[in-house]
């Protein structure tokens, strides 16, 4: 009976040591710096009601992120959709036009303001994006 209890205690101790070793290995791997590419599907949000988006040149672009494994883990787990805010992305001059081109540097600056990418963003794979808008027809109120 004593040997059976000792054997069971030995197995529990061995399993505990294996779990601690696996945890240490995982923490070592996650503390390394990784450089990864994520493809994001993009769309515009907060477009004024008087405008209709009729064309968007790219709906998917790739972001290159570089950071520690633990910092990149949330980016890997999140959905790969990215909303570009009309009000924040475009300048006042661009908002007055119906055809807008967003340069790579403008897009990079916009994305660096997003806390998800602020410290780890290395590159954006798109040279620029073009958006076309049409003014929504005014609806007149009839009495």
TAVENZI-V128569 format. One record per residue. N is the residue number from 1. RES is the residue in one small letter. NEAR is the number of other ideal C-beta (glycine too) atoms within 12 Angstrom. Layout:
BEGIN
n=<N/N>
res=<RES/RES>
near=<NEAR/NEAR>
END
This chain:
BEGIN
n=<1/2/3/4/5/6/7/8/9/10/11/12/13/14/15/16/17/18/19/20/21/22/23/24/25/26/27/28/29/30/31/32/33/34/35/36/37/38/39/40/41/42/43/44/45/46/47/48/49/50/51/52/53/54/55/56/57/58/59/60/61/62/63/64/65/66/67/68/69/70/71/72/73/74/75/76/77/78/79/80/81/82/83/84/85/86/87/88/89/90/91/92/93/94/95/96/97/98/99/100/101/102/103/104/105/106/107/108/109/110/111/112/113/114/115/116/117/118/119/120/121/122/123/124/125/126/127/128/129/130/131/132/133/134/135/136/137/138/139/140/141/142/143>
res=<x/x/x/x/x/x/x/x/x/x/x/x/x/x/x/x/x/x/x/x/x/x/x/x/x/x/x/x/x/x/x/x/x/x/x/x/x/x/x/x/x/x/x/x/x/x/x/x/x/x/x/x/x/x/x/x/x/x/x/x/x/x/x/x/x/x/x/x/x/x/x/x/x/x/x/x/x/x/x/x/x/x/x/x/x/x/x/x/x/x/x/x/x/x/x/x/x/x/x/x/x/x/x/x/x/x/x/x/x/x/x/x/x/x/x/x/x/x/x/x/x/x/x/x/x/x/x/x/x/x/x/x/x/x/x/x/x/x/x/x/x/x/x>
near=<7/8/9/10/11/12/13/14/14/14/14/14/14/14/14/14/14/14/14/14/14/14/14/14/14/16/15/14/17/19/17/18/17/23/18/24/22/34/22/31/18/31/22/28/16/17/26/17/14/16/26/18/29/18/18/26/21/26/21/20/30/21/35/25/35/22/28/22/23/20/24/31/19/18/32/20/11/16/14/19/15/32/21/34/18/26/18/22/32/31/18/11/10/23/20/15/19/21/20/32/26/33/20/20/16/25/36/27/19/29/36/21/18/25/13/26/30/17/18/30/32/23/24/33/24/30/18/19/34/23/32/19/26/16/17/15/10/8/8/6/5/4/3>
END
